Amino acid sequence: MKTVLPLLGLLLLPLAGIAADTAAPARPYFAANCFNCHGTEGKAVSAIPTIAGRDRAYLEEALKAFKAGTKQATIMTQLAKGYTDEELAILADYFARQR
């Protein structure tokens, strides 16, 4: 019995990796800043646009345009400047996955 338990653990280890691959991506801590205007998980209930489920490429392009100042908005042009391009890509990916 002592040899069966370690072998069982070795057999189940790959299954843990499969379960981790299918899990939803973790919410980046800085995504909470977006909730203030765009609603929880990006699902707005106001005049502010919902960003949940939008195309990832569109979100990333828009965020980078806000950062560069080529797309104007009342507050987004200032907020986007506080993120790196990598963080903007992470945000775009996260909100694109929300349904």
C-alpha positions in Angstrom: 0.0 0.0 0.0 2.9 2.4 0.7 4.1 2.1 -2.9 0.6 2.5 -4.4 -0.1 6.0 -2.9 3.0 7.7 -4.4 2.2 6.0 -7.8 -1.4 7.2 -7.6 -0.1 10.7 -7.0 2.1 10.6 -10.0 -0.8 9.4 -12.2 -3.1 12.2 -11.0 -0.5 15.0 -11.3 -1.0 15.5 -15.1 -4.8 15.8 -14.5 -4.2 18.7 -12.1 -2.4 20.5 -15.0 -5.3 19.9 -17.3 -7.7 21.3 -14.8 -5.5 24.4 -14.3 -5.4 25.0 -18.1 -9.2 25.1 -18.4 -9.7 27.4 -15.4 -10.6 31.0 -16.0 -7.7 33.3 -16.1 -7.1 35.2 -12.8 -8.3 38.7 -12.6 -5.4 41.1 -12.8 -5.4 43.2 -9.6 -5.4 46.5 -11.7 -8.6 45.5 -13.5 -10.5 46.7 -10.5 -9.7 50.3 -11.5 -11.9 49.8 -14.6 -14.8 48.6 -12.5 -15.4 52.1 -11.2 -16.7 53.3 -14.5 -17.3 50.2 -16.6 -19.0 48.2 -13.9 -18.1 45.0 -12.2 -16.2 42.7 -14.6 -16.7 45.4 -17.3 -20.5 45.1 -17.4 -21.7 48.7 -17.3 -25.2 49.7 -16.3 -24.8 53.3 -17.3 -23.9 55.5 -20.3 -20.3 54.2 -20.0 -19.7 51.5 -22.5 -19.6 47.8 -21.5 -16.2 46.3 -22.2 -16.9 42.8 -21.1 -16.9 40.4 -24.1 -15.5 43.0 -26.6 -13.0 41.9 -29.1 -9.5 41.7 -27.5 -7.7 43.4 -30.4 -10.2 46.2 -30.4 -9.9 46.8 -26.6 -6.1 46.7 -26.8 -6.0 49.1 -29.8 -8.4 51.5 -28.1 -6.4 51.5 -24.8 -3.2 52.2 -26.6 -4.9 55.0 -28.6 -6.1 56.5 -25.3 -2.5 56.2 -23.9 -1.0 57.9 -27.0 -3.7 60.6 -27.0 -4.9 59.8 -30.5 -8.3 58.7 -29.1 -10.0 61.3 -26.9 -12.2 60.7 -23.8 -12.9 62.6 -20.7 -10.8 60.4 -18.3 -9.4 57.4 -20.3 -6.6 59.4 -21.9 -5.2 60.1 -18.4 -5.9 56.7 -16.9 -4.3 54.7 -19.8 -1.1 56.6 -19.4 -0.6 54.9 -16.0 -0.3 51.4 -17.6 2.5 49.8 -19.6 1.6 48.4 -23.0 1.9 44.9 -21.5 -0.7 45.8 -18.8 -3.0 47.2 -21.4 -2.8 43.9 -23.3 -3.5 42.0 -20.1 -6.6 44.2 -19.5 -7.8 43.8 -23.1 -7.4 40.0 -22.8 -9.2 39.8 -19.4 -12.2 41.9 -20.4 -12.5 40.1 -23.8 -12.9 36.9 -21.9 -15.7 38.2 -19.7 -19.3 37.2 -20.7 
